C-alpha cells in the first residue's frame, strides 16, 4: 500500500517541481470483491497468466464451494453459495482481484501510447506540450492522473479529454465484467503549486457516466489525506487527532497496566499509525510535522509516568524510540535497500538506480544511487531525491549489509545515535 502511494506521490511531486500540474482521479468501485465472477477469473488466470495444472486446480478448489449462512440465537438460515466473490480479509483476495482487473492496465497503456509523440526530429523535446498519462492499480483502489502544462492554453482541456476517454473505456470494461463504478463517489483532485492553481488553472469538471465531477480540495487516497498542493498537513493533522484519541483511551486504564503492557498498547495503537505511509512526509515543514511529534512526546511521558513539564527527549531515549523525523528517514532507507535487493515492487525499484560514472572514480566503489536534481522544494520531497541523498551518507558496510534484518538493526542504531548524541 505504501509503495503504491509513494510511487504516485513521487510522480506528482516531480510534475510540480517542473512547474506542471496534474489531475488525479480516484476511482471508487462498489462492493468490488463481492462481484468477481469465478468463471471469468479462472479463465483469465489460465489464459493471461498461464496458470495450469495443480496450481490451477488448487485455486479453483479455493474459490469453489464457498457458502455462508446467518445464525441468530438458535435459528440458522440455509447456506447460500457464492459464485461471484473472492474472500475479503484473506492473503489471496487482493491478489486475485488484481489479476481479475489486470486488463485495465492494457486499456491505460494503450491510451498512454497514443499520447507519445512520433516526431522524426531527434532534437525535438519529447515532453514539450505533452500530456502524460499515469496510473496505479492497487486492489480495488485505482488512481489515474494526467500531467499537464498550466502555461499552455490547450493542455488542460486535452488532459480532461484524455481522462474522460480513459474512464469511458474503463466503465465499459467494468460493466462487461460484472463490476460497478460509483460515478458520484469518484474523487478528482488538481495537483500543483498554490500559485499555478490560483492563477493559471481555470475551473473545469470531468464527466463520468451521467455525473459531472467537480475537483475537490482534498480526498482520501488509500488511507492518506491528499490535498491540492500535496503539503500533507491535513493528513498529519487527522493522524494526530486519531492518535490523541487512542492515547486518551490508554490513559484511562493506565493505572491497571504495567509499563510492558502500556508499551505494547502504545506500539499497537500509536506507533503503528504514526509509521503508516510516513515515507510521504519526508522534508515537509516542521510546523506540519509538529502535531505528530507532540503525540510521541506525550506517549513517552505517559509510559514513563512523567509530568507533562518534563523533557520528553531523555524519556524517548530510554524507551529506545526514534523521533518522528528519524522514523521517516528509517522508512525511506529501508525501502531503498529493498528496492536494490528485489524485495520491493518493480515500480518502486525503477525510480532509483545504482550510480555508474562514465569513468573509474573513487565514488564508483561507494555504492551510491543516481541522484536527481530538483528545482524546487517539491522535488526535494520525492523518493527519487530522498533515497539517493540519504543513502549517500550511510557507511559503506551498512549499504553492503547481507540481510534485511542486519540492515534494519544497524540502521536503527545509527539513526538512534545521530538523534540523541
Protein Blocks (a to p, Z undefined) as FASTA:
>chain_A
ZZmmmmmmmmmmmmmmnopacdddddddehkllmccfklmmmmmmmmnopghjllmmmmm
mmgopacdddehjbccdddddfbbccehiaklmmmmmmmmmmmmmmmmmmmmmmpccbfb
lkbcfkgopacdddddehjaccddddddfkbmklmmmmmmmmmmmmmmmmmmmmmnopac
dfklpccdddddfklmmmmmccddddehjbccdddfbdceehiacdfkonommmmmmmmm
mmmmmmmmmmmmmmmpcfklmmmmmmmmmmmmmmgoklmmgoiafklmmmmmmmmmmmmm
mmnopafkbcfklmmmmnopacfklmmmmmmmmmmmmmmnopacfklmmmpccdddfbdc
fklmnopacddddfbfmlmmpmklmmmmmmmmpcfklmmpcbfklmmmmmmmmmmmmmmZ
Z
